[in-house]
Amino acid sequence: MTVFVFVSISSAVGFKMSSGSNPQQDNVKVSLAFGLAIATMAQSVGHISGAHLNPAVTLGLLVSSQLSLFRAAMYITSQMLGSVVSASILHGVIPGRNHTLGQNQLDENVTVGQGMIIEIFITFQLVLCVLATTDKRRKDLSGSAPLAIGLSVALGHLCAIDYTGCGMNPARSFGPAVFIGFENHWVYWIGPVIGGIAASFFYDFILFPRNYSISERLKAFTGGNVEEYDLDGEEATTRVEMKPK
């Protein structure tokens, strides 16, 4: 998490080092940086921890009976701590003090309600992508799941960065907020959490229902697991790097 936040936020604040009286942020560069960072970390550490880098995704997988409540809590705690550590490092190494550490902020023409709806939808598509590309019941998957998820992250940024700064990840928003301030910070928690949980319900109960009984879901919720995700393709005949274990 620390590496992801450091690399991605660096791309978001670096434009202020450019020459000129009014440097502009390159949204495409930032979007690709976030997407590639997610894809790289998912491919690199997915076989170790499942590459949980986003509380909204973790909660979506919890609702989908992919991990226990305790493990989800540990993942989210680690994500927040990693984000704070990364923001503190950036705070110390970025020249000058006129930067905002890539803090998510609503555009002046965007209300908190509008911002929350945007955050819901961009997180919805991300968690839907994670659930769909890591579903071991599918036999049609090919290519790289981490890359697909990274592209989903990039898509969310291309869509929302001009309106909300594109939170989509509460832990990523939390680190800079510790140093800069928590104005409208709740938008970057409530929106992604709703979007992630809604995507989980939509995929599990409408798009591709899972035949888990209530007792199986409760067992997964309290002690895990019905099927936990990793990023190791376990069948030699498949090219999908990210699939359930």
C-alpha positions, 0 to 999 in steps of 0.5 A: 500500500505504501508503494502504491500511494507513493508512486501514484500520488507522486504523479498527481503532484509532480506537475507543480514542479513544471516551469511556467506561471500556471502549470496544469495537471495531466489527467491522462498521466495521472490516470495511467499512473494509478492504473499501472501502479495497481496492476503492478502491485497486484501482479507482484504481491497478489500471491502473498496477500491477495493485493488488497489495496482498497477498503472498498474492494475489501468490503466488496469481497467481504460481502461476497463471502470471499474473506472473513470479517477479521481479515477484512478489518486487518486489511483495511487497517493496514491499508490506512497505515500504509497510506499515512506512512506514504503521505508522510514520506511524500510530505518530507521529500516533495520540495516546497510546501504549497502542495496538497499531497494529491488530496482528493477535493471536490470541484467548486462546482460539484456539490457533496451529493453529486460528488458522492454519486460519482464516487459510488459509480466509479467504485461500483465499476471497479469492484464489479471488475474485480469480482468478475475477473477473479471468479473461478466459476468462469471458464472464458477468462484469458489475459491478465486480471491485474491488468484488467483491474488496473485499467478499471482504476485508470478508467475511474480516474479518467471519468472522475478526476475533474469532478472529485479528484477520483477517490475510489479508494478511501485509504488512498484519500485518508493518508493525504487528509491526515496532513492537509485536512478532512474537508468533505472527507466523508464523501471519499468513504461513504461513496466508495463503500456504497459503490463497493457493496452495491457491486458485490450484491449486484454481481453475486445476486443478479449478474452471476448468483452464487449458490451459497447458503446462509450458513456458508455465508455466515461461516465465511463472515465469521471465520472464512472461507467459502473461497478466498481470492489470490492472484496465482493461476493454479491451472497450467491451462489458464492464462489468468493470473488472478483467480480464486484459490 
